[in-house]
């Protein structure tokens, strides 16, 4: 009797552990692993084993958290004292912002035990970009650009990467580069804001009036992205062309995010909001723009 009571408050209760084959994965790939359940001091009924995929994003002084998806691995279990069970785990990674200093992901595994405190396990996961996006990012790095401290911020609709040239052909010519990567059917679109390097009083005035900024888009086909050197050359030429553009566009090129129905609850409904958004992850209603996230 005492053992049963203690198991209800986690003492001597069944435990759960998610073991991933790899704690890193790319958007669109399948994550695999196994879930290990070990019985405690008494036999216990487990209604279900759930694994939640959680997103945490920081923007300015705010932190928002949201359950993106949930996988039910097993239901209706009876675990005997000391018994060891193993279940396969698979999860398809959805289109989401990649992991950065400002974006983090966690797998939360929990045992749903009736009339007792649930047992939990947390595992951090690093979400890598699609290979096409990684190729474009690597090309910018090869051209001498380095990520600024603020790079990789996700505002609920877009993830913005900020770069500064520290060497290479654009050092001393470009002050800053801001890029949003959006995957389309035929390739990758880079929405770029380029800040020219202008010195002296004229430069300070241009910076204050945003006259040193230009906005443009660069479309890279999947054929081009399969060739890292072709990708680098295409980006190089595009930046050179924009630096010499006598009539640069001063207005952002990002498409407007269309309105979405408010999130209604369980995580299986979140996939629709993700799939229906600009760039595949316009989930601002789950984070900074709405009430569904655990904002703090």
C-alpha angles and dihedrals in degrees: 000000000000091000091053091050093048092048088059090062095045096264107128092350126142114281132214131206128183112210112192122203087221129007090209128064143158128246109273095023126115119248114215136187142114138270118224119203121187123190119235131216095304139033111270137189115228116197094196148338112232130186116197123197107217130196124202119187130181122208120174105312095339130094120196126190129193139173103236101183140354129209122198106210101181140352138201101023132169112202117193122215110283093001117144120214130181129200129184116242127205130169130175110222111232128216103283139142112284122252115274138149086283100041123059135173131204135183109221112198118190139176113222101217117179117239092002141083111277118247116235141197126186126201124179116226131196114219111206124202124257113277091251092055091044090054092054092046091050090050091056090049090050089053089058101265120138128193115258120227090259093052119126100030114158116208097189094270109039137023111222124202120201123202138183123196110238096170141354131060097327101046108121092011102068120045098190141351124205118192135184114191117211122182117219134178095270101035145299128324119207114203101201134192111192122195113198121221106246120171135208131015092323089054093051091050092047090050093050092050093040089240090136092062128094128178125206142147128238120198118205118190120220088246090059092044091055087067112061092195093051089049092051092048093048093051091045092054093045093053092046090050093050092048088057096041108123092199108039121183111251097193128085115257098207114123118244115261109242120229116265132199112264116266108263104200133274120074097245086071092057093071090068092053091049095047093047098052134096109274088009096280111065092146100145090130087065094049134020098353100052148030102256098086126076094247119188 
